[in-house]
Amino acid sequence: MGIFVFLPLLLPLTAWPIARLAEQHLHPRVATRLLTAVAGVMALCSTVCLALLMVVGTAQLPGNPLPDGWSDAEVRAAVPYDEVAGRVAIPALLVVAVACGRTLWRHRRVRRRSHRALAGLPDTEVAVLPDATPYAYALPGHGTRDRIVVTTALLHRLGPAERRALFAHERAHLTARHHRLLLTAQLAARANPFLRPLRTAVSYTTERWADEEAARAVGDRRAVARAIGKAALVSRGTTLPALAGFAAPGPVPRRVAALLGTAPPAPRTWPSLFTGVGAAAWTAAAGTAVSAMASANSAVTLVVILHAATPL
């Protein structure tokens, strides 16, 4: 196991360059899936290695329920600086578990509250709330159909073309199941703080993905840009309830500028290794692969050592 057990905790640093470059040079759909996959795998690997370190640290505590052989010198020798690393891993893994559990609980609570807010309204794809606060969001189904929630205040401020763009944008969120990708990125950032840049990038690229899908659906990039800009302006400074506040809209000026500029590259286009974004993507992929191999190697090694140290 050796020093390899620490690699997955640090290898997320290799993904920092692609977190920024993917936003600018990849199609939003490609960028979102790439960043989410990298974040999810790296978070899982770092959590596995924390768990391995915790086993070594817990075995050293007096009165622990683990077999006595697990605290032998041979087991401790498998982890460099086992006295410090093993015991630090115990509260670290507890913090990760609490943070991830809290994120899941909050996500579930927000979705339930959002569905309860629609009780009594017709079961249609678009739910219009008589609310003076302008907002809109995509609400994934919770044993019911997916719905687009929008308030009368926002609809009154948008023209017909802008309304179509708004509905197409929210429908794209539901079709692509963006809430799952966003939740994965959030959990990854809770599991390893080095993955926070990827969470921020995924929040932006999912919005850009929905923007591009809306532009393709309505056939007017400027109408989508106007809808985004107006929605952001009229909702500025307001407190958004439930899922409307949970789903961050991303940096609106950058989204509008992207829609008014040139179209993004085709989804099937992959950058050359000899470009900045290509090198960053391959670096992140290599870091993810090394992280997976290091965590697997550490897990297998520790299991073999613990099995040998456990009396029959």
C-alpha positions, 0 to 999 in steps of 0.5 A: 500500500505505502505512499499510494494510499495518499495519492487519491487524496491529492490527485484531484489537483490534476483536474483543476486546469480542465475545470476552467478550460472545459467551460470555454473550449468544449461543448457544454454537454461534453464538458458536463459529463467529463467533469462529473465523471472525473469528480465522481470517480476521484471523490470515490477513490479518495473516500476509499483511501480515507476509509482504509486509513481509518481502519488502521487508525481505529485498530490502534485505539484502546477498546476498539471492537476490531480483531487484535491482529489488525493493530500489529506492527505489520499492519501499521507498517503498510501505512506511512506515518500510521500514528498520525495518518490513521488517527487523523483519518477517523475525524476526516472520514466522519466529516465527509460522511456528515457533509455528504449526508447533509447534502443528500438530506437537504436535496431530498427535503427541498424536492419534497417541499417543492412538490408540496408547494404544487399541491392543488394545481393541475397535473400539467407539464408547466405549473404556474404559481400565482406569486409576485416573486419572479422565478422559474425552475425545473422540478424532477418528479418524485413519484410523479411527472417532471414539471416546469414551475414558473410564477405569474410575475416572471411570465408577465415580464417575458414576451412570447418568444422569451417564454418559449425559450424559458420553457425549452431551457427548463425542459432541457434540464429535465430531459438530461437529468441535470439534477443528478449530475449536479448532485454528484458534483456537490457530493464529490466536493463534500468528499474532497475539497480539492474537487470544488472547482469541478463543482463550480464548473459543472454548475455553469456547464449544465446551464450552458447545456440547457441554453444551447438545447433551448437555442436549438429548440426555438431556433433563436439564440438571441431570444434565449439570451434575452430570456436569460437576461430578463429573468436574471434582472427581474429576480435580482435581490429577491429571495427565491424559495425551495428549488428555485434557490437551490438551483444556481443559475450560474454566471448570467453575463457569461452565459449571455455572451456565449449565446451571442457569440459563436456556437460551441464546438460539435458535441462529438469534437474532441480537442487535440492533445497538443492544445491547452484544453486537450492536454488538460483533459488527458491530464485529468483522465490520467489523474483519474486513472491513477487515482482508481489504480492507487485506491484499488491497489491500497484496498487489495493490499490492506485486505490481504494484510488484514486477512493474514493478521486475523487469527482463524 
